[in-house]
């Protein structure tokens, strides 16, 4: 076994280093090489022109680094960053208040941009193109629109559901990027870096074990690292190696594929209660006592990516791999199911 990588930093509280876990520059950002190259070109060109960079739209599943990239964009441009979210902008006045207070060249990060209210979106259209907003004074026939110039800014929008963005808003972004799940080799580097910042003694096989169970997501990798560190300090030698990682993750119900309690509950419900499917989303949510949105946005994408679940016109179906994963043999009645296109899709 390779010697553990031991670091001397002593951080009594994880909150003291949460910010340090985020890379500060594109060079420090690990993975997403295609996005980094494209974004680096956009930012370098803006710096050479000494102008404002194009608006940037970042899409992809949660935990892949959209917020981190927003702070990196601001750092690379040498500009301050203002952070808000789509649900916080419910009225045109909310948008006007935020935009009118921006400094020249400031980066505005709008998380979950697809949840911005329609009235606020429409004001964003004009602001993104012409750097002005129309403030409505008064009501009814006597209402007057007063144009208000705002300082040039760069909007960085982040979304987990790019398809929900209206075309007029999506088309106003000069650069769009989709973040993919991370490769295991990149996750090992991320985990090793995080261990250094947390002052955790980590072995290469421990990093590999964690990287294989974190669903291709750096946020989950960092969370699992802290939980395995806790187990190693309480029950082990303080070193995060493969043995301690396996024992800790078994305790926290994270299996060798990265499935957690909810993921397995979804598979077991489809297999045990519905003979492998098909079953609609709302029915499945009731069966596992979870919200439909949680299943659709958290569990389902990962299960589909692993080939354990398929979506059909009639509902969700467990694949033969899912039956094997839960330790059951797929019966002939389930194996012979062929989805019929055009069946009732109301419960999808």
N, C-alpha and C positions, 0 to 999 in steps of 0.2 A: 504494500500500500504506500502511496506517496505521502510524504510528510505534509502535515496540515499547514495551511497558510495562516500565520498568527499575526495579528496586528495589535499595536500597543495602545491605540486610542481608547480612552475610557469615557463612555457617554452614559451617565446615570439615567438619562431619560431619553427614550426614542424620539420624543417630540422635538428634542434639541437638534436632531439630524434629519428630520423629515424633509426639510428644504434641501439639505445637502445631498439627498439621494437623487434629486433631479439634476441631470446634466445641465450645464450653463451655456454650452456652445454646441454648434453642429458637429464639431470634431469630437466632442465627448459623447455625443448621442450614439448609442450602439444599435445596430440593426437598421432596417428600413433604408437600405442603401440607395434604392432608386429614388425614393422621396427626398432623401438628403441631397442627392446630386441635383435634382430639379429645383428644390427650394434654395439650395446654395447659389445656383445661377441667378435666380430671381432677386435674391437679396444683394448679391455682389453687384449686379447691374444697377440696382437702385442706389447703392452706396456710391458707385462711380458717377452716376448722374447727379448725386447729391439731392435726390428727390424722394418722394414718398413711394414706397413699394406698393405694388398691386395688392388688392384685397385677396385673401387666402382662405380657401375652404378646405377643412380637414375632416374626413369622414372615416368611419371604421368602428369596430366594436369597442366597448369600454375598456379602459386600462392599458391602451397601447401607446399612449404618449401624446395625445392631442394637446392637452394643457401644457405639457412640458415644451412642446414645439412652439406654442404661442409665446412663452417666456423667452425661448431661444431666439425667435424672430425679433422680439423687441431688443434683446441684447445685441444681436448682430447688427441691427439698425442703429444702435446707440440711442434708443428712444424709451420713454417710460411706457408702462403697460397698465391699462385699466381693465378690470375683469368684471363681467356681469354674466347674466344668463337669460335665455329666451323667456322662461316663465316670469322673470322679473319685469319684462317689457310688455305690458298688457295694454297700454294706451299710447297714442302718438305723443302725448306730453312727456311720458317716461323717456322716449327716445330723444326728444328735443332737449330734455334736461341733461342727459348724458352727453350728447354730441356737442352741445353748446359750451360745455366745460372742458373739452379736450384741448390739450396743448398742441402746437404745430408738430406734425409728424408722429404723434402719439399712436400707439397700437391699442386698439380696442378689441379685447377678446370676448366673444359672445358664445358661451357654451350652450349646448342643446338649442341651437339656433332654430331648429325645426319646430320648436314649441313657442316661438314668438307669435304674439297675437297678430291678426291680419292688419289691423289699423297701424300697428307699429311697423310691420313689414313694409307697408306702402310708403311710410316716411323714410325708411332705410333706402328704398330705391333711389330717391332723389339725392339723399345725402352721399351715397356711395359714388354716384356719377358726377354730380355737380358741386358737391361739398356745400350744400345749403339745405335748409328745411323751411317749410311754410308753416308758420304758427297761426292758427285760427283764433281770432279775437272776436268774441261775441257769439250769438246764436241766431239761428233762423235767417231770414232774408237780409238782416243787417250784419251778418258775420263778414269779417274781412280777413283775408289771408295776407300775412306780413312775411315776406321772405327774410330769412335770417342766415347770413353767411356763417359757415363754420370753418375751423382750421382744417387743412388737409390732414387726413389720418389714414391709417391702414386697419381695415377690419379683418380680424381672423375669426372665422366662424368654425365651430366644431359641432358635429352631429353624428349620432349613431344610426340615423335613418335618413340618408341622403335623398331617398326617393320621396320623402314627405315634404321636401323643400319645393315651393312653387318655382316654375321655370324663370319668371322675371327676376327672382332673387338669385337663383343659382347662376344665371347667365351674367350677373354683374360681378362675379368673382373672376379676377384675372388669372388665378392659378388654383386648381383643385387637385387634391391628392387623397388617395385612399390608403389607409394604413392596414397592412396585413398582419396576421398572427406571426409571431417571431419563431425563428428556427431555434432548435435546441442549443446549437453552438453559441448563438448570440445570447441566449438566456443564461448560459453558464458564465459568460463574461459579465453580464449584468449582475448576477447573484454574487460573483466574486467581488465586484466593485462595491456592492451594497454591504457585503460582509466587512470589507475594509473600513467603510464609513461607520458601521455599527460597532466596530471593535470585536467582531466575532471570529473565532478560530474555525476555519473551514478547510476541509480536505477536497481535492478534486473530485473524488467519487461522491462526496456529499453534495457538491454543486451539481453534478450530473444527475443525481437522484432527484433533487429539487426541480431541476430544469425539465425533467421528463414528466413532472406531475403538475405543472402550473398552467396548463391549458394554453400555452403559447403567449402568455400575458405577463408583462413585467410587473404590473401592480400586484397580481396574485403571487408572483415569485417573491417579491419583497415581503408580502404578508406571511407567506409560508416560512420564509427564512427566519422571521422573528419568532414564530411559534416553535420551530425546530430548535432554535437557540434556547428558548425557555425550557424545552424538554431536556436538552443537553446539560443545562445548568442545574436542573433539579434532579434528574434521574441518571445523568451520564457523567462524563468527564469534563464537560464544558466545551468539547470539540464537536462541531457539526460534521459528522462523517456519514457514510452510507447507512450504517446500522442505526444510528440515532435518528437520521432522517426518516428511515422506514418505520421505526417504532413511533415516532411523533406523528407522522402523517396517518398511520393506522389509527392512532388515538383520535385524531381530528377527522376521521372518516373520509380521507382523501385516498382513493385507490391508485394502483399503478398507472392507470390511464389519465388520472387527474379528475375523475368523476367524484363529486361530493354527494352529500346526503340527498339533495333535491334531484340531482341527475339520476341517481339510482332509483329514487322514488318514482320518477317519471317512467323509467323503463319497466320497473316492477309492476306499476299500475297498468301499463299497456299490455304487458304479458300475462299477468295473473288475472286481472279483472276483465280484460277485453280480448283475450286469446290472441294477443299480438297486434290487434287493431284491425281495421281503422277505427280511430276514435277522434272526435272533434276537440278542438282546443279548450272550449269552455267546459266540456264534460271532463276532460283530463285535469283541468285546474281544480275542479271540485273534488276529484278523486284523490289528489295529493295535497289538498288544502293550501293551495298557493294561488296567487293572482295570475290570470292569464298572461299579463304583460311580463311577469317574471319568467314564466316558462318560455314565452316566445322570444324574449330578448336576451336571457341569460343562459338557460339550459339548452334550448333547442338548437341554436347555431353550433354549439360545441358537439352535441350528439350527432347532428347531421354531418359535421366535418369529419367525425370519427367513423362514419358509416354505420352507426348504431340505430339511426332513426331516419325515416324518409317521410316526406310530405306528399300526400296524394290528394286528388280532388275530394275524397270522402273523409279525409282526416289523417292522423299520424299513425304510422305503421312501424313496428319494431322489426329490424332486419335479422337475418340468421346470426350475424355477429353479436347482436344484442342478446339473443337467447343464450348464446355460448358464454357471454360475459357474465350473466347472472347464474350460470351453471345449470341451465335447463336445455332439454332437447326440443327443437321446434317441431310441433305436431304437423301431421299432413294437412289438417284443415287450415292451419295458418300458412304453411309453406305454399299451398296451392292458391293463395289469394292473389288475384290480379286486379288492380284498381281499374274501374271503369270510368273513363272520361265522360263528363257530363252528368254525373250523379250529383245529389244534393250537396252543395258546398256551403250551406248557410252556417254550419258549425265549425268551419275551418278557422 
